[in-house]
Amino acid sequence: MPSYSTNDIRNVAVVGHGGSGKTSLCEAFLHTTGATNRLGNVADKTSHLDLDDEEKERGYSIDSHVLNVTHGDKMINVIDTPGAPDFIGPAIASLAAVETALIVVHAAGGIQVNTRRMREQAKGNGLARVIVVNRIDADNVDLPTLIENLKESFGQEVTPVNLPAGGGKSVVDCLANDSGDADFSSVADVHTNVVERVAEVDDALMTKYFDEGALPAEDVRANIAKAIATGTIVPVLFTNATGNVGIKELLTFIAESCPSPAEGKQRALVVGEEEKAVKPDNDAFCGQVFKVAVDHKSHMKYSFIRTFSGTLKSDANLVISGERKGTRPGHLLKFQGAEHKDVDAAIAGDIFAVAKLDLNIGDTVFTDASDGKVIMPKVPTPMFSLALTPKSRGDEAKIGDAVRRFSEIDPCFKTTHDPQTHELVISGTGDLHLRVILSRMARQFKLEVDTKPPKIPYCETITAKAEGHYRHKKQTGGAGQFGEVYLRIEPLERGSEPPLEWGWDIFGGSIPSQFEPAVKKGVVELLSQGALAGFPLQDIKVSIYDGKHHPVDSKEVAFKTAGKLAFKDAILKAKPVLLEPIVNIEVTVPSENVGDITGDLAQRRGRPTGQDLMPGNLTLITAQVPLAKLSDYHSRLSSITGGKGSYALELSHYENVPSNEAQNIITQHKPKKDEDE
């Protein structure tokens, strides 16, 4: 068993915008605690954490990386996450494994696109938040203004707990000290703010503070983890990771003040309509896969698991929720970047990995057959797609295997086969995301592909009620085929889940119930193929209310065809429309480019939703834009801003395509004639 207990564990995800120094901070953690004998550096490609050749060449993280350090008597599990908006999937998935999000902010760059997004994700998922202002040695740093911006953007609960001193060469602890010298602000004032925030978590504590005008240091220390866990205080600490300033103090703060798995966010097991608390003191083992990695040299698959309750030993079975049989993990591993070591058990609250098991991100696992799932944080829907064709004949199967592996490790990367064109389609969060995937495929698998312009995931739906009918009768000389179906359809609320509501309202046996699956199969087939332009249908209620059968000639294939074509008949009568995805876009640009950017978005049918001034003469522009109008946006933004602009996309909703554009899309569609029509 480990030498530490659940109460000794601290789980933190290091999140924030790219370039803020997250990986450098983690490298400093490793070096300061003696886990490594040299300080890894991203710039000179000596990082212990950016392991992939693609990461080293580009100079930023693409995947999340797991490490652990011991500080004092505490085990601190750390997940270093990507900062580029296109790689937000692994960052969000990492939040499933932690109680605290360490939000890293560049001292000069300030609050950037992914700073906001990951802060909102952490808050929305009930995690404690700690802000780390890194790179305090950078040029043009205005820390007082940055603190005001943080308070204005994220709330008055944002409170420094230490301050830079000696010209950024050290930090002074304002939690332990009520006096001292600092580069800005007042140690005494900051100390008072921290105490007041901590006092708010408990009525008795607040009364004591008002009565005595102060709180003993032991009361503050005893309650600050609760204050952080509840969001009553969002601490701010200052560091210079490459200069080793504030690192030991940050580690001490995490160890002594951040919530343990017993104090922080508690997960729930969803079983049907019920939720059951999964607490660390539960005896039964329950865990969740939050990361999958594949060593591209050995092709070994590793699944990283957060233990929520119970204890797992290497000789126990690991069973996926809903399955009856399990697999022995063989070895339980603690990872340190690329290196790992065996451990004999994983206790509640800890993070470990297993090798060679067929597990996927989001899987809930037990040691006995059980039902229920712990819900993962929601990741953005991949909206940017490319169709792939191999450059070399015979590579189709290899390409399919390669993209399948990438989809296993990245929750925002999906692959599909287009039923109309028979093309392999890959989808991600943006242009950069897919370009990196294709570069890794060429590097790791020696596979080159041609790509077609981005494929837009349009949908089809109906706007009125209608009835449909089809009689399928086929006589080939021997046994015939016969099936007749009458059905009604009506629109559901936009975005309904599932996209089809099914009703079997047959009375008197006009269609025997044994043919219901065949009729439904035909309807579902058209649902995926579409009736207007080959795009999936959604938000439809179907009711099968009448039909006819033949005691000899009625077969499943006949009713499948009848169901499909009766459904199509009804769709074409129900005022069908084409829907396009509308995305929320956040664009960060130099302030002098705002006019050009807003004008460009307007030409793309964009609707502005807001503007925020940001430090460094930057402006954040938010808008809603049809995804179809953003296929060349990466290059256009770079052209307008001289490469200084960045953007992030997230699906907002679907709405009707303007009639003139819809007609062009429908005209381009060349449907195959159904062989039974």
N, C-alpha and C positions, 0 to 999 in steps of 0.2 A: 504493500500500500504506500501511497505517497507520504512524504514527511509532513505535508501541509494538509489543512482541513478546508472545507468549503468556505468558512469564514475568512480564510487566509488568501482567497483567490480574488483577483481583480481582473475583469475582462474589459478591454477597451479597443474600440475601432478608431484608427487614426484617419480622419476624413477631411475633405476640403478641396479647394480648387487646385489644379495643376500648377506646379512651380512654387507652391507655398513652403515646400521643404518637408513634406511628410516623411518621405523615405530617409532623408538626412536625419530627421528627428529620431526615427527608429534605429538608424545606425548608431546614433549617439547613445540611445538606451543600451544597445548591445555592448558598446565599448565601455561606457561608464560603469556597468555592472560586472565587467570582466567576462562577459559571454564571448567576446571576440578580443583578439590581441592587437587589432589595428582598427582605426576608424574608417569604415567603408565610405567611398565617395561616389556619388552618382555621375558627376562631371567627368571624372577620369576612368569611369567604367569599372571601379573596384568595389561596387556595392555588393554586400552579402545577400541582398534581398531582391534586387532586379536581376533575376537569374536568366531570363530568356534573352537570346541574342537580339531579338527585335527590341526588347526594352533597353538593352545596353546601347544599341545603335541610335535609338530615338531619344534616349535620355529621360524617359518618364515611364511610370508603371502602367502596365496594361492589365495585369491580373492583381488580385489581392494576395498578400503574402503573410504567413503566420509565423510568429516568433514568440518566445517567452523569456522573461528575465526574472531573477530573484532579487528583491530589494528589501533589506531588513529581513523580516520573517514572512514576507508576502510573495506569492507567486503571481506575477503579472503576465497574463496572456494578451498579446498585442496583435492586431490585424492591420497591416499597412495596406491602404486601399488606393486604387487609381484616382487621379484628380481630373482628368480630361472628361468633359461632359459625355463624350461618346462611349466611355467605359464605366458608366455609372452603375451598370447592372451588378458586377461583382462587389462594388462598394455598398450598395443597398443590401445585397444578400448577406454581407458581413454583419449587418446590424442585428441579424437573427441570433448571433452568438454572444452578444455583449450586453452589459448593463450601462456602459458609458461610451458616449461618442466624444472623442477628442477632436474638436473642430479647429484645424490649423489655418491661421490667417497670415498672409504675407504682410509684414509691417508696413511696407511701402505700397503694395498692390491693393490692400484693403479688402473689402467685401466684394467677392467676384461671383460669377454665375453659380459655380458648384458649391461655393460657401453657403449660399442661400438654400440651394436645393437639398444639400445634405443636412443642414440644420433643420429644415422643415421635415425631412424624413426622420431624423432622430427624435424630434419633438413628437411627431405624429405617431411614432411607434413606442412612445412612453419611456424613452431612454433619458438618463442623466446626460447633461451637456456640459462640457468644459471647453473653454476657448483658449487656444494657445497662440499668442502673437509671436510668430517666429521671424527670424532674420531682422532683429532689431538693430543690426549693424549696417543695414542697407542705406543707400543714399536717399535723400529727400524723405526721411521718415518724420511724420508728425503724429506722435503717439497720443497726445491729448485729443486731437481731432478724431483719430481712429476710435478711441474709446467712446467718444460722443456718438460717432456713426454707428458703433455696435449697439449702444443703448437705444438709439433711435430706431434701428432696424429690427433688433431682437428683443427689446423690452428693458425696463429699468432693473430687472433682476440680474442683468449683466453687471458683474461687480469684480474689479481686480482684487486678487488676494496676495499678490506681490507686485513690486514695482522695480523697474530698472534703476540701477545706481552706478555711480562711478563712470558716467559716460557710456553706459551700456556694457560695461565690463563685468557686472555682477547684478544680482537682484537682492532686494530686501524683503523678508517675509513679513507681510502686514497682518497675517493671522496670529503670529506669535508675538509681534512687536506693536506697540502703540506709539512709538516714536522712532526717529531715524531720518537719515538723509536719502532722498530719491531724486532721480533726474526730472521728474515732474510730479505734480499733485502733492498730497500730504500723507505721510504714513499714518498719522493719527486719524485723519478723516477716513482713509480707506479702511483702517482697522475698525472704526465705529460702524461704517457701512456693512462690513462683513458680519459683525456681531448682531446688528439690527436685523439683517436678513435671516440669520440662523435662528434668532429669537422667534421669528414668525411661524416656525413649524409647529410650535406647541404653545397652547394658551398659558400653561403654568410657567413656561420659560419666559413668555412675553411679560407676564405679571411680575415675575422676579426681576426682569430687566428694568421695568418701569419703577419698581419699588426701590431697587438698589442703584439704578443708573449705570449698571455694568453687569457683565456675566463672567464668572470664573472661567479661566482658559479650559479647564476640564469639561465644563458644560458645552462650550463652543465645539471642542473636539468631539465630544460624544454625540452631538446632534448635526454636525455639518454634513455627514453622509446622507442623512435623511433629507436635509434641506436641498442637497444637490439632486438626490433621486426624485424628489417631488417637483423640481424645477423652481423652488422658491429662490434659489440663488444659482446663477450660471457663472462660475468662477472664471476669471481671466488671469493667465500666467504668461510671463514673458521669457523668451528663449532666443538664443543664437546657436542653433544646433551644430554648425560647423566650427564655431568657436568655443563650444562646450560651456556656454553661459546659460545658467538656469536649468540645466538638465537634471542634475542631482536633486534640485529643489522640486522640479516637476515630478520626478519619480517618487519622492517622499510624499508629495501631495496625493498622488494616485494611491499609494500604499496606505496612507493614514486617513484620507478624507473621502475617497470615492467609494460608492456602495459595493459591497460584496454581492455574490449571487443570492444570498439570503436577504439582503436589504434592498436590492434594486428591482428592476422590472421582472415581474413574475409571469411566466407564460401560461397559456391555457390549452388544454387538449380538447379539441372540438370533436364530439361524437354525435353524429346526427344533428339534432337541433340543440343539444346540450353542450355546455362548456364545463370542463373540470379543471381545477387548478392543478398545475404541475409544480410542486414545491420541492426545493432541495432535500427536505427531510422525509419525503415520500420514500418508501423502501423499494418500490418497483422501479427498474431502470427505464428511463425514457430519454431519448436524445433526438437530435435533428441534424441532417446533413446541410451545411451552409456553403460548402465549397468543394469542388472536384478539380483535381489537377492530374495531368498526364505527363509523365516524363518522356519527352519526345525522343530521347536516346534509347531508353530501356522499354518504352511504351507501357510502363507500369502505371496503373490508375490508382490514385489515392483519393479517399473520401474523408473530408474533415467534418467532425461531429462535435456538437456542443451537447454536453450531458446536462439535462435539466433536473433529473432526480435519480436516486439509486446509485449503484456502483456496477461497472462492467469489468469483468476479468477476461483475459484472452481465451480462456477455455469455454466461455459461455456462447450461446447462440445469439446471433443478431438477426432479428426478424423485422421486415418492413411492415408497416401498418397495413392491415387487411389481408396479409398473406399468412399461411399456416406453417410453412417450413422456413427455417432460418439457416444461416451459415456461420461457422466459427470464424472469427476475424483472424485467428492465428497470432498476430502481433498487434499490440496497441502502440502507437508511435506519437512522440512529441516532436514537432518540427521546429527547426531553427533556420529559416530560409530554405536552402537546398539540403541541409543536413537534418538527420533525425536520429532519435534513439528510442529503444524499447522502454516501455513502462509496464509494470505488472498489473495495474488497474487504473481505471478512469473514474474518479469520484464525482459526485454531484457538483455542478458549476464549472467543471474543467473542460478543456478543449483538447481533442486528440485526433488521430487519423488512423485509418485502416487501409490496407492495400488489397488490390485485386478483386474487391467485391463489386457487384453490379448495383451500385447505388447512384442516385441522382440528387441534385440540389433540391432541397425541400422535403425529401423523404423523412418521415418520422419513424424511428426505430425503437424496438423493445427487445427484451430477452425472451419473452413469451408471446405467443400469438395474441395480438390485441388489435382493436380498431381505434380509430380516431387519429386526428392530425393536429400538429401545432402549425398554425398559419404563418407562412413566411411574409415578410414585408413585401408589398407590391412593387414590382419593377415596371418601368415604362414598357409599353407595347412597341416592339420593333416595327418601325414604319418605313424605313428606307430599304428598298429591295433592288437586287440585280439578278438578271438571268445569266447563268453560266453555261458555256460550251467549251469542251476541252480543246486545246490546241493540237494534242496528239490523239490519234485514233486509239481506242481501246482503254482510255484513261477514265471512262465514265464511272466504273465501279470504284476505282481508287479515289476519285474526287468525292464520290458519295460517302466513302468511309472517312475521308479527311474532314469534311464539313460536319459529319455526325460527331466526330470527336470534339470539334470546336463547340458544337451546340451543347455538349455535355458539361463543358467547363464555363460557359458563359450564358447566364440566364436571359440575356437580351439578344442572343443570336439564335435565329430559327431557320430551318430549311424546309422547303416543300417542293413537291413536283406539281407543276401546273398541269391540270387535267386537260386543258385545251391545247396548249402548245407542246406538252410533254417535256418542258424545260425544267432544269434544276434551278430553283429560285432561292437565294439567300437573303435574309432580312436582318437588319440591325438598327441601331439607334441613329446612325448618320453615315455620311460619306467616309469620314476618317475610320470609323469602326470597321466598315467592310474592306477598306483598302488595307488596313492592318491585318485582317483575317486572311486576305488573299496573299499578302506578302509573307505571312507565316506559313501558309500552305506551300508556297513556292520554296521557302527556305527549308522547311522541315520534311516535306513530302516530295519535293522536286516535281511539283505539278504546276503547269501553266494553263491558264484559262483565258478565253475571251469573254468579255462582259457586254451586255446590252444595256441601254439606258434604264434608269431606275423604273421599276414597275410599281405602279400606284395601286394599293389595295382598295379599289372601289368596292362597293356593295350595292345590292339591289333590294328594293322593298316595294310594298304596295301602299296605296293611300285610300282605298275604298274596299267595301265588301263585294264579293262576287261568288258565283257558283261555277263549277266546272264539271264536265262530263266527258268520258271517253269509253268507247266500246271496242275492245280488242277481240278480233275474231280472225283466226288463221286456220286454213285447211290445207294440208300438204299431201293429202292422199292417204295417210295413215291416221294416227290420232291427231286431233285438232287442238287448238288453243282457244280458250274463251274466258273473258273476264270483263265485267262492266262496272264502272265506278262513278258515283255521283258524290261530289264534295262541296263544302262551303269554306271560304277563307275570309279572314278579316285582319286588319292591321293591329299589331300590338304596339305598346309604348316603345319609342326609339331606344335601342340599346338593351332590349330585353335579353335575359339569360334564362334558359337556353333560347336560341334564335327561333325555334319552332315549338309551338304549343300544340300537342297532338290530342285529337278526340276521336274515339271510335263509337259512333252513335247509331250503330246498326241494330234494328229491331226486327224480329221475325225471321232471322236467318237468311236474308236476301244475299248476304255474303257470309259464308261460314267463318267463324272466328279464326280458324286455322290459316286463313289467308291474310289476316291483319298484318303480320310481319312483312309479307311480300308487298302489300300496298304501301306500307310505311317505308320500305326500302326504296321503292320507286320515287316516293315523295322526297325522301332525304337525298336521293341521287340528284334530282333536279335542284334541290336546295343548294348543293355545292356547285352545280354547273351554271345556274342562273338561267333566266329566260329572255333577258334583254341584250346583254353584252358579254355574257360569259363570266360574270362575277357572282359570288355567293349571295343567296337570298337570306334575309333576316327579318325578325320582328313580325312573324306571321302565325296566326292561329288557324289550324286546319281541322275540319270536322268531316269525317266520312259518314254520310247519313243514308245512302242507299246504293243499290247495285243489283247485279244479277250474276248467277253462276250456272254452270252446266255440270250435271252429275258425272260426266265422263271427261269432257274436254277442259274443264277448269283446272288450271295448274298454277303453281306459284309464279312462274315466269310470265304468265298471261296477266295476273293481277298486279305484278310489279310494273309492267308496261302500262296497264290501264291506270294505275295510280299515278304514275309519273306524268302521263299525258293529260289526265284529267286535271292534275295540279297545274300543268302548264296552261291549259285552256282557261282556268280560273285566273291565273296570274295576269295573263294578257288582257283580261276584262276588268281587272281591279286597279286600273290606272297606275301601272308600275312606274317607279322612278329610279334613277341612278343616284347613289349616295357617294360623297367624297369625304375622305378624312380631313378634318380641320385640326391643325396642331397649334399648341401654344408655343411661341418662339420667344426666347430671351436673347437679345443681341447686346453685347457690350462693345462699345466703340468709343474712340476719342470724341470729345464733345463737338469738335469742329466738323465732324462727319454726320451729325445727327440729321440734318436736313436731307442730305443725299440718301441716307439709309431709310428714313421714313418715306421719302418719295419712291424709292425702289420697292419698298414693301407695299405701298399703295398700288403700284403697277401690277403687283402679284395678287391683287384682290385681298390684300391684308387689311385687317381692322385693328388699329392701335388700341391698346388697353392701358398704357401707362408709360411714364418715364421717371427715372430716378437718377439724380446726380450722385456720382461716386467719387471717392478720392482719386487723385492722379489725373484729374481732368478727363474722367471717363463718364459716360452716360449709359445706363441700362434701359433699353427700349423693350417693352413687352407688346406683343400683338398676337392675333389669331390669323393664320394664313392657311389656305388650302395646300396640303402637302404636294399636290401635283405641280405647284408653282415654285417649288424650292429645289428642283433637281440640280440646278447650277449655282445654288446659293453660296456654296463654299468658295468657289472661285470668284464670284461677284463681290462678296464681302471682302475678300482679300484684296481685290482690285481697288475697291473704294477706299479702304482704310490703310492700304500699304502693308497688309499683313498684321495689323494691330487689333483687328476685331475678332471676336469669338461669339459663338452662338450655341444654344442648346434647344432641342425640340422635345415635346412630349404630346402624345395624343390627347386632344380635348374631347371631340365628339364627331359625329357624322352629320352632314346635312346635304340637302339636294344640290346636285350639280346644276349650274345655270343651263337653261334649255338648249341654247345654241351649242355649248360645249358638250352637253350630253348627247346630242344628235350626232356630233362628229365621232364620239367614242362608240356609239351604237353602230354607226355606219362602218367603222373599221372592223367590227366583229364579224367573223365569218363562221357561223355555227355549223357544226356537222349535222346533217339530217339524221334523225333517229331512224334506225333500220326498220322499226316497227310502225313508223308514221305512214 
